[in-house]
């Protein structure tokens, strides 16, 4: 690890945050039979996979996993999903991403669901940097960081040969 990197969360701490988020999701959906975890590709989807694994251990909730691919550099919402809208129609949707910076990615992720009826939409991020320029609120957060704009938060999860970690550079 380079000296310009500050470790924020180690592997064990990341798993603790994921466990806590899963319990919060369960508490928020006690009367539901199913939730849809919509992970933004790629690290948001990896986080959604981890949350799904914990939810299956701690509850009888049916979890549908949905992958959202966004054109992040576009000034317009250009998105695709790996399932059609029948999989999330009239259900609880939980939008998952790794880091909340400006809110643009989550806002675009929410856009995928705006033309389909749903019960409620919640948001999950592992790290909230509190630099929002979009009116996005996070419902379930692993950690909030006060950072300066020039700093970068890196989430390393499920990378072959590397241990999971979150660091600031």
C-alpha positions in Angstrom: 0.0 0.0 0.0 1.4 3.4 -1.0 2.2 5.9 1.8 -0.3 8.4 0.3 -3.2 6.0 1.1 -5.0 6.1 4.4 -6.8 2.9 5.4 -10.4 3.7 6.3 -11.9 0.2 6.6 -10.2 -3.2 6.7 -11.7 -6.5 5.6 -13.3 -7.3 9.0 -14.7 -3.8 9.3 -16.2 -3.9 5.8 -18.0 -7.2 6.7 -19.3 -5.6 10.0 -20.7 -2.7 8.0 -22.3 -5.1 5.5 -23.8 -7.2 8.4 -25.2 -4.0 10.0 -26.7 -2.8 6.7 -28.4 -6.2 6.2 -30.0 -6.1 9.6 -31.2 -2.5 8.9 -32.7 -3.6 5.6 -34.4 -6.5 7.4 -35.8 -4.2 10.1 -37.1 -1.8 7.5 -38.9 -4.6 5.6 -40.2 -6.9 8.4 -43.6 -7.1 6.7 -42.2 -7.9 3.3 -41.7 -11.2 1.7 -39.3 -10.0 -1.0 -36.9 -7.2 -1.7 -35.0 -6.3 -4.9 -31.3 -5.5 -4.4 -30.3 -3.3 -7.3 -26.6 -3.0 -7.5 -24.9 -0.5 -9.7 -22.1 -2.2 -11.7 -19.6 -3.0 -10.7 -18.7 -2.4 -7.0 -22.3 -1.6 -6.1 -23.3 -4.9 -7.5 -20.5 -6.7 -5.6 -21.8 -5.0 -2.4 -25.3 -6.1 -3.2 -24.1 -9.7 -3.5 -22.5 -9.5 -0.1 -25.7 -8.0 1.5 -27.8 -10.7 -0.2 -25.6 -13.4 1.4 -26.1 -12.0 4.9 -29.9 -11.5 4.3 -30.2 -15.1 3.3 -28.5 -16.1 6.6 -30.6 -13.9 8.9 -34.0 -13.9 7.3 -36.6 -15.7 5.1 -36.8 -12.7 2.8 -36.7 -13.6 -0.9 -34.0 -11.5 -2.4 -33.9 -10.7 -6.1 -30.6 -9.4 -7.3 -30.6 -6.8 -10.1 -27.6 -5.5 -12.0 -27.7 -1.9 -13.2 -25.2 -0.7 -15.9 -24.9 3.0 -16.3 -23.1 5.2 -18.8 -21.4 7.2 -16.0 -19.8 9.8 -18.3 -23.1 10.6 -20.1 -25.0 13.8 -19.2 -28.2 11.8 -19.8 -29.6 8.8 -18.1 -28.4 5.8 -20.2 -28.9 2.6 -18.3 -29.6 -1.1 -18.7 -30.5 -3.9 -16.4 -30.0 -7.6 -16.5 -33.7 -8.3 -15.6 -36.9 -6.8 -17.0 -39.2 -4.6 -14.9 -41.6 -7.4 -14.0 -38.9 -8.5 -11.5 -39.2 -5.2 -9.6 -42.7 -3.9 -10.3 -44.7 -3.2 -7.1 -41.8 -4.4 -4.9 -39.3 -2.9 -2.4 -36.2 -1.7 -4.3 -32.9 -1.2 -2.5 -30.4 0.7 -4.7 -26.8 -0.2 -3.8 -23.5 1.5 -4.6 -20.1 1.6 -3.0 -19.4 5.3 -2.6 -21.7 8.3 -2.7 -19.8 11.3 -4.1 -22.0 13.9 -5.9 -25.1 11.7 -6.0 -25.2 11.5 -9.8 -24.7 7.8 -10.0 -27.5 7.1 -7.4 -29.8 9.6 -9.1 -29.3 7.9 -12.4 -29.8 4.5 -10.7 -33.1 5.8 -9.3 -34.1 6.9 -12.8 -34.3 3.3 -13.9 -37.3 2.8 -11.6 -39.2 6.0 -12.0 -41.6 4.7 -14.7 -42.5 1.5 -12.8 -44.8 1.3 -9.7 -42.9 0.2 -6.6 -43.6 -0.1 -2.9 -40.6 2.0 -1.8 -37.0 2.7 -2.8 -34.2 2.8 -0.3 -30.5 3.5 -0.9 -27.4 1.8 0.4 -23.8 3.0 0.2 -20.7 1.7 2.0 -19.1 5.1 2.1 -20.9 8.5 2.0 -18.5 11.3 1.3 -21.0 14.1 1.9 -20.2 16.0 -1.3 -23.7 15.8 -2.8 -24.7 18.1 -5.7 -27.8 15.9 -6.4 -30.6 15.8 -3.8 -29.9 12.2 -2.8 -30.4 10.8 0.7 -28.8 7.6 1.8 -31.0 5.3 4.0 -28.3 2.8 5.0 -24.7 3.8 5.2 -21.6 1.9 6.3 -19.5 5.0 7.1 -19.7 8.7 6.5 -16.5 10.6 5.8 -15.8 14.3 5.7 -13.3 14.5 2.8 -12.0 17.3 0.6 -13.0 17.1 -3.1 -9.5 16.3 -4.3 -9.3 13.2 -2.1 -10.4 9.9 -3.6 -12.1 7.0 -1.8 -11.2 3.6 -3.2 -13.2 0.5 -2.4 -11.4 -2.8 -3.1 -13.8 -5.8 -2.9 -13.5 -9.2 -4.5 -10.4 -8.3 -6.4 -8.3 -11.4 -7.0 -5.0 -11.3 -5.0 -6.1 -8.3 -2.9 -7.7 -8.1 0.5 -10.9 -6.2 0.8 -10.3 -2.6 2.1 -11.5 1.0 1.8 -8.9 3.7 1.7 -8.5 7.4 1.1 -5.9 8.7 -1.3 
